[in-house]
Amino acid sequence: MSKEGASGGEEQQTKQVKDLEDKLKQYERDLEDASNELKIKDELCQKSEECIKEKDRLIRKLMEKLETKEAEMRETKTTHAEYFSKAMSDKDSQIAQLIKRIMLLEEKLKKQIEEAKEKLEEEQRICREKIEEANKTCA
């Protein structure tokens, strides 16, 4: 029985060695899987960092464009305000000239009316004198 006991012990040891070898292979596979997963995560992280850098670059570029547009808008607003101010000044000047012209025409018209009244009164006086003479001649 000692041969059987020794051979049973060897079988048990062989089984234990095989189990340990299987566990070692499983650990090696797990380690390789973990290493591959780590590589994938590292690549994803690198891509994410590159993506973030690219987005930062695009944001900076958009900010520059925005600042340029804002400067253009301020310049346009200033130019428009200056143009509008000049246009209003020109219009005010034109209105003042028109008012002056109207006042001169009004004064001229008043003189013409006064002259016409005086002429009419003179003609009426002459007519009255002629009527009075005619009445005296007829009477």
BALOBA-1460 file (C-alpha; in Angstrom, 3 decimals):
// residues 139
<rec num="1" residu="m" x="0.000" y="0.000" z="0.000"/>
<rec num="2" residu="s" x="2.885" y="2.226" z="0.338"/>
<rec num="3" residu="k" x="3.399" y="2.090" z="-3.405"/>
<rec num="4" residu="e" x="-0.221" y="2.984" z="-3.876"/>
<rec num="5" residu="g" x="0.105" y="5.708" z="-1.279"/>
<rec num="6" residu="a" x="3.222" y="7.048" z="-2.968"/>
<rec num="7" residu="s" x="1.631" y="6.928" z="-6.388"/>
<rec num="8" residu="g" x="-1.521" y="8.632" z="-4.985"/>
<rec num="9" residu="g" x="0.691" y="11.343" z="-3.514"/>
<rec num="10" residu="e" x="2.443" y="11.846" z="-6.831"/>
<rec num="11" residu="e" x="-0.869" y="12.112" z="-8.620"/>
<rec num="12" residu="q" x="-2.006" y="14.674" z="-6.113"/>
<rec num="13" residu="q" x="1.221" y="16.635" z="-6.496"/>
<rec num="14" residu="t" x="0.971" y="16.409" z="-10.305"/>
<rec num="15" residu="k" x="-2.622" y="17.661" z="-10.072"/>
<rec num="16" residu="q" x="-1.562" y="20.505" z="-7.797"/>
<rec num="17" residu="v" x="1.292" y="21.430" z="-10.182"/>
<rec num="18" residu="k" x="-1.145" y="21.326" z="-13.124"/>
<rec num="19" residu="d" x="-3.638" y="23.483" z="-11.184"/>
<rec num="20" residu="l" x="-0.852" y="25.945" z="-10.344"/>
<rec num="21" residu="e" x="0.273" y="25.998" z="-13.991"/>
<rec num="22" residu="d" x="-3.347" y="26.631" z="-15.078"/>
<rec num="23" residu="k" x="-3.661" y="29.434" z="-12.511"/>
<rec num="24" residu="l" x="-0.337" y="30.891" z="-13.707"/>
<rec num="25" residu="k" x="-1.548" y="30.811" z="-17.328"/>
<rec num="26" residu="q" x="-4.839" y="32.441" z="-16.259"/>
<rec num="27" residu="y" x="-2.905" y="35.156" z="-14.352"/>
<rec num="28" residu="e" x="-0.698" y="35.697" z="-17.405"/>
<rec num="29" residu="r" x="-3.816" y="36.023" z="-19.635"/>
<rec num="30" residu="d" x="-5.412" y="38.388" z="-17.101"/>
<rec num="31" residu="l" x="-2.173" y="40.386" z="-16.939"/>
<rec num="32" residu="e" x="-2.015" y="40.564" z="-20.745"/>
<rec num="33" residu="d" x="-5.701" y="41.598" z="-20.914"/>
<rec num="34" residu="a" x="-5.097" y="44.262" z="-18.262"/>
<rec num="35" residu="s" x="-1.992" y="45.448" z="-20.138"/>
<rec num="36" residu="n" x="-3.955" y="45.629" z="-23.413"/>
<rec num="37" residu="e" x="-6.791" y="47.460" z="-21.667"/>
<rec num="38" residu="l" x="-4.266" y="49.888" z="-20.169"/>
<rec num="39" residu="k" x="-2.762" y="50.488" z="-23.627"/>
<rec num="40" residu="i" x="-6.227" y="51.139" z="-25.073"/>
<rec num="41" residu="k" x="-7.083" y="53.517" z="-22.237"/>
<rec num="42" residu="d" x="-3.738" y="55.279" z="-22.694"/>
<rec num="43" residu="e" x="-4.421" y="55.670" z="-26.442"/>
<rec num="44" residu="l" x="-7.920" y="56.986" z="-25.675"/>
<rec num="45" residu="c" x="-6.460" y="59.397" z="-23.149"/>
<rec num="46" residu="q" x="-3.919" y="60.615" z="-25.709"/>
<rec num="47" residu="k" x="-6.664" y="61.042" z="-28.295"/>
<rec num="48" residu="s" x="-8.770" y="62.893" z="-25.733"/>
<rec num="49" residu="e" x="-5.855" y="65.195" z="-24.918"/>
<rec num="50" residu="e" x="-5.291" y="65.816" z="-28.632"/>
<rec num="51" residu="c" x="-9.000" y="66.460" z="-29.048"/>
<rec num="52" residu="i" x="-8.961" y="68.900" z="-26.126"/>
<rec num="53" residu="k" x="-5.915" y="70.672" z="-27.579"/>
<rec num="54" residu="e" x="-7.653" y="70.897" z="-30.973"/>
<rec num="55" residu="k" x="-10.825" y="72.251" z="-29.364"/>
<rec num="56" residu="d" x="-8.768" y="74.796" z="-27.411"/>
<rec num="57" residu="r" x="-7.085" y="75.857" z="-30.650"/>
<rec num="58" residu="l" x="-10.466" y="76.204" z="-32.374"/>
<rec num="59" residu="i" x="-11.871" y="78.162" z="-29.433"/>
<rec num="60" residu="r" x="-8.899" y="80.546" z="-29.519"/>
<rec num="61" residu="k" x="-9.359" y="80.964" z="-33.270"/>
<rec num="62" residu="l" x="-13.081" y="81.668" z="-32.821"/>
<rec num="63" residu="m" x="-12.324" y="84.137" z="-30.022"/>
<rec num="64" residu="e" x="-9.891" y="85.965" z="-32.322"/>
<rec num="65" residu="k" x="-12.556" y="86.103" z="-35.038"/>
<rec num="66" residu="l" x="-15.098" y="87.341" z="-32.504"/>
<rec num="67" residu="e" x="-12.740" y="90.069" z="-31.286"/>
<rec num="68" residu="t" x="-12.082" y="91.086" z="-34.897"/>
<rec num="69" residu="k" x="-15.828" y="91.248" z="-35.606"/>
<rec num="70" residu="e" x="-16.415" y="93.274" z="-32.441"/>
<rec num="71" residu="a" x="-13.690" y="95.727" z="-33.490"/>
<rec num="72" residu="e" x="-15.225" y="95.969" z="-36.969"/>
<rec num="73" residu="m" x="-18.666" y="96.569" z="-35.454"/>
<rec num="74" residu="r" x="-17.305" y="99.292" z="-33.155"/>
<rec num="75" residu="e" x="-15.596" y="100.936" z="-36.141"/>
<rec num="76" residu="t" x="-18.790" y="100.678" z="-38.199"/>
<rec num="77" residu="k" x="-20.819" y="102.108" z="-35.334"/>
<rec num="78" residu="t" x="-18.393" y="105.017" z="-34.954"/>
<rec num="79" residu="t" x="-18.348" y="105.646" z="-38.706"/>
<rec num="80" residu="h" x="-22.145" y="105.486" z="-38.823"/>
<rec num="81" residu="a" x="-22.437" y="107.895" z="-35.892"/>
<rec num="82" residu="e" x="-20.030" y="110.317" z="-37.578"/>
<rec num="83" residu="y" x="-21.880" y="110.014" z="-40.892"/>
<rec num="84" residu="f" x="-25.256" y="110.448" z="-39.178"/>
<rec num="85" residu="s" x="-23.975" y="113.452" z="-37.231"/>
<rec num="86" residu="k" x="-22.627" y="115.038" z="-40.428"/>
<rec num="87" residu="a" x="-25.858" y="114.269" z="-42.278"/>
<rec num="88" residu="m" x="-27.899" y="115.816" z="-39.466"/>
<rec num="89" residu="s" x="-25.602" y="118.843" z="-39.433"/>
<rec num="90" residu="d" x="-25.970" y="119.169" z="-43.207"/>
<rec num="91" residu="k" x="-29.755" y="118.841" z="-42.899"/>
<rec num="92" residu="d" x="-29.818" y="121.412" z="-40.093"/>
<rec num="93" residu="s" x="-27.778" y="123.745" z="-42.295"/>
<rec num="94" residu="q" x="-30.123" y="123.156" z="-45.239"/>
<rec num="95" residu="i" x="-33.152" y="123.792" z="-43.029"/>
<rec num="96" residu="a" x="-31.591" y="127.009" z="-41.723"/>
<rec num="97" residu="q" x="-30.892" y="128.138" z="-45.294"/>
<rec num="98" residu="l" x="-34.463" y="127.296" z="-46.329"/>
<rec num="99" residu="i" x="-35.874" y="129.217" z="-43.357"/>
<rec num="100" residu="k" x="-33.705" y="132.216" z="-44.249"/>
<rec num="101" residu="r" x="-34.846" y="131.994" z="-47.870"/>
<rec num="102" residu="i" x="-38.500" y="131.737" z="-46.800"/>
<rec num="103" residu="m" x="-38.098" y="134.777" z="-44.558"/>
<rec num="104" residu="l" x="-36.521" y="136.763" z="-47.416"/>
<rec num="105" residu="l" x="-39.311" y="135.710" z="-49.771"/>
<rec num="106" residu="e" x="-41.878" y="136.602" z="-47.110"/>
<rec num="107" residu="e" x="-40.298" y="140.058" z="-46.710"/>
<rec num="108" residu="k" x="-40.238" y="140.521" z="-50.489"/>
<rec num="109" residu="l" x="-43.888" y="139.443" z="-50.691"/>
<rec num="110" residu="k" x="-44.850" y="141.901" z="-47.930"/>
<rec num="111" residu="k" x="-43.140" y="144.708" z="-49.880"/>
<rec num="112" residu="q" x="-44.941" y="143.685" z="-53.073"/>
<rec num="113" residu="i" x="-48.277" y="143.599" z="-51.207"/>
<rec num="114" residu="e" x="-47.561" y="147.024" z="-49.693"/>
<rec num="115" residu="e" x="-46.614" y="148.438" z="-53.104"/>
<rec num="116" residu="a" x="-49.744" y="146.899" z="-54.648"/>
<rec num="117" residu="k" x="-51.899" y="148.430" z="-51.867"/>
<rec num="118" residu="e" x="-50.290" y="151.831" z="-52.392"/>
<rec num="119" residu="k" x="-50.781" y="151.538" z="-56.157"/>
<rec num="120" residu="l" x="-54.398" y="150.460" z="-55.648"/>
<rec num="121" residu="e" x="-55.027" y="153.337" z="-53.250"/>
<rec num="122" residu="e" x="-53.458" y="155.748" z="-55.761"/>
<rec num="123" residu="e" x="-55.626" y="154.358" z="-58.546"/>
<rec num="124" residu="q" x="-58.704" y="154.573" z="-56.278"/>
<rec num="125" residu="r" x="-57.838" y="158.194" z="-55.434"/>
<rec num="126" residu="i" x="-57.395" y="159.007" z="-59.123"/>
<rec num="127" residu="c" x="-60.703" y="157.302" z="-59.922"/>
<rec num="128" residu="r" x="-62.487" y="159.237" z="-57.151"/>
<rec num="129" residu="e" x="-61.050" y="162.479" z="-58.468"/>
<rec num="130" residu="k" x="-62.200" y="161.618" z="-61.984"/>
<rec num="131" residu="i" x="-65.649" y="160.677" z="-60.658"/>
<rec num="132" residu="e" x="-65.830" y="163.961" z="-58.732"/>
<rec num="133" residu="e" x="-64.760" y="165.885" z="-61.850"/>
<rec num="134" residu="a" x="-67.280" y="163.991" z="-63.927"/>
<rec num="135" residu="n" x="-69.950" y="164.708" z="-61.328"/>
<rec num="136" residu="k" x="-69.001" y="168.410" z="-61.325"/>
<rec num="137" residu="t" x="-69.019" y="168.483" z="-65.108"/>
<rec num="138" residu="c" x="-72.401" y="166.795" z="-65.238"/>
<rec num="139" residu="a" x="-73.926" y="168.975" z="-62.542"/>
